[in-house]
Amino acid sequence: MTDRHAQIQASYRQLGGMAGFYDGMITYTRPLGKLFNRAVWGFDAQTTAQWINGALSGVPEGFSGRLLEVPVGTGVITMPMYQNLPDAEITCLDYSPDMMNHARRRAEAMNIRNISFRQGDVGALPFPDGSFDIVLSLNGFHAFPDKEAAYRETFRVLKPGGTFCGCFYLEGGMAKTDRFVRRVFVPKHSFTPPFETKDSLAKRLRGMYSRVELETIHAEGIFRCVK
């Protein structure tokens, strides 16, 4: 598999003017973002590349089926990958119109045509059962207020044999991250408890999916599941 982090960095540099603090932090490409990433998440360039490649590893190169990404956020991680999947049918959903507009502008700037955007709630997805071959969720479940509904809905819209994959924050992996989450992210309502631990997430996913791969990098959980 190609290094998707390298693709993301190249795209980020190309689109320079669209880059903000969040994007610079999550891709480890701007000085302030790098500092924040190291201080809060304990990530450096190598671990950032590791988690991005791991979180996207459930989407094979040359994928040509139907994919749902929820939430899409700004699209900084996924649009460079979608640019290389011209035969896929991609749907991106987010509750926040502002975040989704960033992703839409990024897709337009990268001339990605095989993509649609929907505003909606992961707890009540507006799609029939078994609609997608892949459901991808990057850094969403730690923010969703109704996590039980989110787990049910992402499972429901996935086809039998389909892949549920992505990443999110897990409690208990890194003490300084846990402290920052409790003191900053939770009061700002950007993270919503209760949070999964590695053990609780493994138990949950194995109770739902036929095959589960779960790894952690510091406080970040990376998962690939087959329905």
N, C-alpha and C positions, 0 to 999 in steps of 0.2 A: 504494500500500500504506500502511496506517495505521502510525503509529510504535509498534512493539511494545514498545520500551523504555518509552514513556510508560504503556502498559498494565501492564507489569511493575511500574513504580514505584507506580502507583495501587493495584495488588493488594498490594504489599509493605506500603504504609502501612495498608491496610485490615486486614491480618492481623497487624499490628505485633508481637504477642506471640510469633509463631513465628519472628521474624527473628533470625538469629545473625550472627557475624562473617563467615563465609563468604558468606552471602547478601548481607550489607551491602556486602562488597567487590565481589562479582561484579556487583551491580546499581548500584554507586556511589551508595548511599543512606545510609550511616552515616559519621560523621566518621572513625573509625579505619579503616574499610574504604576510604574515599576516600584517606586518607593512604597506606595500604599499596598501593593500586592505582597511585597516582601514582609512588611510590618504586620499586616493583618492575616494573610493566608500562608505566609512562609514559602511563597512560590518564587522561583527564579526563572530564567529563560528556559532551562531544561525541563523543569517540572510543569511549566505552563504548556510547553509543546506536548509533554506526555499526557496531560489531562485533556487537552483539545483533541489530540489524535485518538485517545481512548474513548472520549464521549461521542465522537463521530464514527467510531469503528463499526457500529451497527448498520451503517449505510454503505453498501458495497460500491466500489467504483463501477461505473457503467450502469447503475441502477436505473430501471425504466418503468417501475411500477408507480403506485400512488403513495405519496408521503404526506403526513400531517406533522407540522412543527407547532408546538404549543408549549410555552409562549414564544413568539418569534423575537421579542425584544427589538433591538436595533438591527438585527440581522448581520452583525459584524462577524460572527463565527460561521454562519451557515451560507451566506450568499456566495462566497468564493467557491464553496463546494457545489452549490446549485448551478453555478456557471458551467461546471463540468458534467452536468447531468441533463443534457438537452432533451432526452427522451422520457424523462420522468414527468409525472403530473404532481405538482407540489402545491400544497395549501398551507398558508401560514395564518395562524390565529393568535390574537392577543386581546386582553381585556382593555389595555390602554391604547387609545387611538394615537396618542403622541408617539409612543414607542413604535407602533406599527407604521406610522408615517415615515419614521427614520428608515425602517426596513424597506418600505416601498420605494423611497427615493434611492436607496442604495441599489435595489434591484433594477430600477430604471437606468441608473448611471452605468450599471454593468451589463445592460441590454439583455436581461434575463426575461424571456417571454413566456415560459411554461410555468408560471406561478400566479396564484391568486391569493388575495388577502381578505380575511374576514375578522370583524370585530366580534368578540364573543367570550363566553365564560367556559373555562375548562370543566366546570362542574355541571354543565348542561350543554354538551357539544351539539351543534346543529347538523349532525350527520347521521345517516342510518347505521345500524349495526354492521360490522365487518366491512367498513368502507375503505380501509387503508392497509397497505402492505407493511408500512413502517409508521410508527408514531415516535417522534423524536421530541424530547423535552430537556432543554438545557437551562439549568439554574432556575427552575420554576417551582418545584414542589415545596421548597422551603418558604416560598412566599404565598402560596395558595392558602386562603383562609379555610376552605372546606376541602381538606386533603382526602377524606374518604370518598367524596364525590369525584374528585379528580382521578383517583385510582380506578374507580368504577368506570368512569366515562372513557378514559384512555384505553382501558381493557375492552370495553364494549365496541368501540369503533374500529378495533384492530381485527383483521381477518384471522381465522385459524391458521396457524403456521407463520403468522406475521411476527415482526420484531418490534419490541418496545425498548428504547435505548435513550441514553443521555446521562445527565449528572445533576447533582445538587448537594447542598451543604448537609453534612451529617454531624450531629452533636457528639462530643466525646473524642473526636479525633485529634484535636489540638487545643490546648487550654487557652492560649491567647486569642484564638479565633472565637472560641465559645464566649469569652469575656466580652469581646468587641460586639458580637452578635447581640448578647443580652443588654449591653449598655447603650448601644448606638442603633443597630438595625431594628431591633424590636420596638423601642420607643418611637422610631420614625415610621413604623408600620411597613417597612420594606421587607422584613422577615416576619413570619407569623408562626408562633408556637402552636401546638407541640411539634418538636423536631424528631426525626428519625435518628437512631443510632445505626451503626453498621449491622449489629445483630438484629435489631427490630426490622430493618429494611430487608435483610436477607430472609427472615422468617415470613414477612409479608409477601415478598415477590415469589418465594418458593411455594406459597400457598395458592398463588394465582396462575403461575406460568409453568410450562412443562420443562423448560430449561432456563437456568439463571446463571449469569456470570456477574460477579460483583467484586470490585476492587476499590481501594481508597488511596488517595494521595493527600496526606495531612487531613484536612476536614472536608475534603471533596469526595463524594461517592460517585463512582462511575459504574453504570449497569448496562447489561445487554440481556434481554429476555426474549424467549420464543413462546408464543401462545399455543 
